[in-house]
Amino acid sequence: MSKEKSWTILELLEWTTEHFAQRGIEAARLDAECLLAHALGTKRLQLYVDFEKTPEIEERARFRELVVRRATERVPVSQLIGKKEFWSLELDVSGDVLSPRPETETLVEAALARLPDPRGQYRILDLGTGSGAIALALSSERSEALVTATDISPEALQIASSNADKLHLSERLRFLEGDLLGAVPGEQFDLVVSNPPYVARRDAESLPPELAHEPEVALYGGEDGFAVASRLVAEVRGALVPEGAFAIEIAPDQAERVAEECRKAGLEEIEILQDLARRPRVVAARKPAEPARDERK
Ligand SMILES: C[S@@+](CC[C@H](N)C(=O)[O-])C[C@H]1O[C@@H](n2cnc3c(N)ncnc32)[C@H](O)[C@@H]1O
């Protein structure tokens, strides 16, 4: 991208798309559009209206800086622009939180299907809330629910809580710091939902370079990926009311084992749900209505 030539928006997009594609960036055109829109302070679709316009020198300098960071450092677009859309909500993100992924919307759908009344006064727990994505999506859909969002990372909780303020959802949300259910001792919920860290540390070498910019605590579930999920499944029954629902996001190859762990933990109605790419993505289950025989003794 020479500094002398006066580039139109269309030329900048075409050059950058090619540049990103050559460096193995998958969504090259989309990334170029998002970064250019950000540098120009406009919406992505406006670029199409303004194809023949020539950005100012400062705008081009801002864009060039973003392009370099995307192409060479492989910083994710969401972190470069500080925003990520999830469930039609615009969330602030940074290097302190996992940028929410589209596949996590499968978990939100599974949760909502188990809380069918839009005005229900459900008590909901989102463990490992990160940017607040799941908790905020559920709160936006179930306006009477009381949502508790927890994380082990205080930095993440700050971002989640600020997102709640910006979306005017703070009133029925509370944010608590702690290790899994240790954040809510003795409490019970109608729904417990979680997208825990589930990447296996032994796979770290083969991961896309973008993941190096996301917090390790949000990614790795120990050596085999199950450390946090298995601990949660083993404990979750105590945090559910009778017939309370549980839904957890997993990596596709973890579904069978996590479903089996749910069975062993005394949960029932166990289902494995697929994401839009038809990969197993969520294990859902329910606490039995009656105490099990060994609990009555
Ligand atoms: C995969 S990210 C999910 C973030 C967000 N819920 C989403 O779906 O985009 C996992 C989150 O769990 C948090 N976490 C990791 N270990 C935890 C633990 N033991 N207790 C509570 N939160 C934990 C991380 O800080 C991170 O925010």
The ligand as an SDF file (V2000), in Angstrom:
LIG
                    3D

 27 29  0  0  0  0  0  0  0  0999 V2000
  -14.2190  -19.9490   26.9300 C   0  0  0  0  0  0  0  0  0  0  0  0
  -14.2950  -18.4800   27.9040 S   0  0  0  0  0  0  0  0  0  0  0  0
  -16.0240  -18.1140   27.7550 C   0  0  0  0  0  0  0  0  0  0  0  0
  -16.3520  -16.6610   27.8900 C   0  0  0  0  0  0  0  0  0  0  0  0
  -17.8270  -16.3320   27.5780 C   0  0  0  0  0  0  0  0  0  0  0  0
  -18.7280  -17.0490   28.4610 N   0  0  0  0  0  0  0  0  0  0  0  0
  -18.1740  -16.6700   26.1390 C   0  0  0  0  0  0  0  0  0  0  0  0
  -18.8570  -17.6730   25.9160 O   0  0  0  0  0  0  0  0  0  0  0  0
  -17.7500  -15.9450   25.2390 O   0  0  0  0  0  0  0  0  0  0  0  0
  -14.1610  -19.1660   29.5300 C   0  0  0  0  0  0  0  0  0  0  0  0
  -14.2690  -18.1770   30.6930 C   0  0  0  0  0  0  0  0  0  0  0  0
  -14.1930  -18.9330   31.9090 O   0  0  0  0  0  0  0  0  0  0  0  0
  -13.3660  -18.2520   32.8470 C   0  0  0  0  0  0  0  0  0  0  0  0
  -12.8290  -19.2710   33.7470 N   0  0  0  0  0  0  0  0  0  0  0  0
  -11.7850  -20.1070   33.5460 C   0  0  0  0  0  0  0  0  0  0  0  0
  -11.6260  -20.9360   34.5960 N   0  0  0  0  0  0  0  0  0  0  0  0
  -12.6000  -20.6110   35.4880 C   0  0  0  0  0  0  0  0  0  0  0  0
  -12.9530  -21.1000   36.7750 C   0  0  0  0  0  0  0  0  0  0  0  0
  -12.2870  -22.0910   37.3350 N   0  0  0  0  0  0  0  0  0  0  0  0
  -13.9990  -20.5220   37.4140 N   0  0  0  0  0  0  0  0  0  0  0  0
  -14.6930  -19.5040   36.8420 C   0  0  0  0  0  0  0  0  0  0  0  0
  -14.4020  -19.0010   35.6240 N   0  0  0  0  0  0  0  0  0  0  0  0
  -13.3680  -19.5440   34.9570 C   0  0  0  0  0  0  0  0  0  0  0  0
  -12.3430  -17.5340   31.9930 C   0  0  0  0  0  0  0  0  0  0  0  0
  -11.7920  -16.4330   32.6850 O   0  0  0  0  0  0  0  0  0  0  0  0
  -13.1680  -17.1430   30.7700 C   0  0  0  0  0  0  0  0  0  0  0  0
  -13.7360  -15.8670   30.9330 O   0  0  0  0  0  0  0  0  0  0  0  0
  1  2  1  0
  2  3  1  0
  2 10  1  0
  3  4  1  0
  4  5  1  0
  5  6  1  0
  5  7  1  0
  7  8  2  0
  7  9  1  0
 10 11  1  0
 11 12  1  0
 11 26  1  0
 12 13  1  0
 13 14  1  0
 13 24  1  0
 14 15  1  0
 14 23  1  0
 15 16  2  0
 16 17  1  0
 17 18  1  0
 17 23  2  0
 18 19  1  0
 18 20  2  0
 20 21  1  0
 21 22  2  0
 22 23  1  0
 24 25  1  0
 24 26  1  0
 26 27  1  0
M  CHG  2   2   1   9  -1
M  END
$$$$
